[in-house]
Amino acid sequence: MDELEEIKKRKLEELKNAQLGQMQQQVQEEEQLKQQLQQLEATVKQAFTKEALERYGNLKTAFPDRAVQLLVILAQAIQSQQMTKIDDNTLKDLLKKLSPEKKDIKIKRV
């Protein structure tokens, strides 16, 4: 019985260590993602006009996932030298293209 308990304890310890290792790896990956996003944001923010920067800030607060999509698109456009300055109207147009089409729902009563 004593030997069985020892094996159980050892296995439990191994599982705890494996889980801890996975959690640490996940935290590292999240940190790397945050750093990459910060670098992208710093690059893109330099091209924004004041109004566009304000709109981006509002978007980032309300829809963080859409803001990340927009950052990636703008960073690619800047790196390929398709855009140098991003004004508010350009940002609006891009956001319209990113947002999904809304379907009109009409209810008819019979």
C-alpha positions as CSV (number, residue, x, y, z in Angstrom):
1,M,0.0,0.0,0.0
2,D,2.8,2.4,0.9
3,E,4.4,1.8,-2.5
4,L,1.1,2.5,-4.3
5,E,0.8,5.8,-2.5
6,E,4.3,6.8,-3.4
7,I,3.6,6.1,-7.1
8,K,0.4,8.2,-6.9
9,K,2.3,11.1,-5.4
10,R,5.0,10.9,-8.0
11,K,2.5,10.8,-10.9
12,L,0.5,13.7,-9.4
13,E,3.8,15.7,-9.0
14,E,4.7,15.0,-12.7
15,L,1.2,16.1,-13.8
16,K,1.5,19.3,-11.8
17,N,4.9,20.1,-13.3
18,A,3.7,19.4,-16.8
19,Q,0.7,21.7,-16.3
20,L,2.9,24.4,-14.8
21,G,5.3,24.2,-17.8
22,Q,2.4,24.5,-20.2
23,M,1.0,27.6,-18.4
24,Q,4.5,29.2,-18.5
25,Q,4.8,28.6,-22.2
26,Q,1.3,30.1,-22.8
27,V,2.2,33.2,-20.8
28,Q,5.4,33.6,-22.9
29,E,3.4,33.3,-26.1
30,E,0.9,35.9,-24.9
31,E,3.7,38.3,-24.0
32,Q,5.3,37.8,-27.5
33,L,1.9,38.6,-29.1
34,K,1.5,41.7,-27.0
35,Q,5.0,42.9,-28.0
36,Q,4.3,42.3,-31.7
37,L,1.0,44.2,-31.4
38,Q,2.7,47.1,-29.7
39,Q,5.4,47.3,-32.4
40,L,2.7,47.2,-35.2
41,E,0.7,49.8,-33.4
42,A,3.7,52.1,-33.0
43,T,4.5,51.7,-36.7
44,V,0.9,52.5,-37.8
45,K,0.3,55.3,-35.4
46,Q,3.0,57.3,-37.0
47,A,1.0,57.4,-40.2
48,F,-2.3,58.5,-38.6
49,T,-3.6,62.0,-38.6
50,K,-5.0,63.3,-35.4
51,E,-8.6,62.5,-36.3
52,A,-7.7,59.0,-37.5
53,L,-5.7,58.3,-34.3
54,E,-8.8,59.4,-32.3
55,R,-11.0,57.1,-34.3
56,Y,-8.6,54.2,-33.9
57,G,-8.5,54.7,-30.1
58,N,-12.3,54.5,-30.0
59,L,-12.3,51.4,-32.1
60,K,-9.6,49.8,-30.0
61,T,-11.7,50.4,-26.9
62,A,-15.0,49.2,-28.4
63,F,-13.8,46.4,-30.7
64,P,-10.3,45.2,-29.9
65,D,-10.4,42.3,-32.3
66,R,-11.4,44.6,-35.2
67,A,-8.7,47.0,-34.2
68,V,-6.1,44.2,-34.5
69,Q,-7.3,43.3,-38.0
70,L,-7.1,47.0,-39.0
71,L,-3.6,47.2,-37.6
72,V,-2.4,44.3,-39.6
73,I,-3.9,45.6,-42.9
74,L,-2.5,49.1,-42.3
75,A,0.9,47.8,-41.4
76,Q,1.0,45.7,-44.6
77,A,-0.1,48.7,-46.7
78,I,2.5,50.9,-45.1
79,Q,5.3,48.4,-45.5
80,S,4.4,47.9,-49.2
81,Q,4.4,51.7,-49.5
82,Q,0.8,51.8,-50.7
83,M,0.0,54.3,-47.9
84,T,2.0,56.9,-46.2
85,K,-0.6,59.0,-44.4
86,I,-3.8,57.7,-43.1
87,D,-6.6,60.2,-42.6
88,D,-10.0,59.8,-41.0
89,N,-11.8,59.2,-44.3
90,T,-9.4,56.4,-45.3
91,L,-9.9,54.8,-41.9
92,K,-13.7,55.0,-42.3
93,D,-13.5,53.3,-45.7
94,L,-11.3,50.5,-44.4
95,L,-13.6,49.9,-41.5
96,K,-16.6,49.7,-43.8
97,K,-14.8,47.0,-45.8
98,L,-13.9,45.1,-42.6
99,S,-17.4,45.2,-41.1
100,P,-19.7,42.4,-42.2
101,E,-22.8,43.2,-44.2
102,K,-25.9,43.6,-42.1
103,K,-29.0,41.7,-43.2
104,D,-32.3,43.5,-43.1
105,I,-34.8,41.4,-41.3
106,K,-38.4,42.1,-42.1
107,I,-41.3,40.5,-40.3
108,K,-44.6,40.3,-42.0
109,R,-47.7,39.7,-40.1
110,V,-50.5,37.8,-41.7
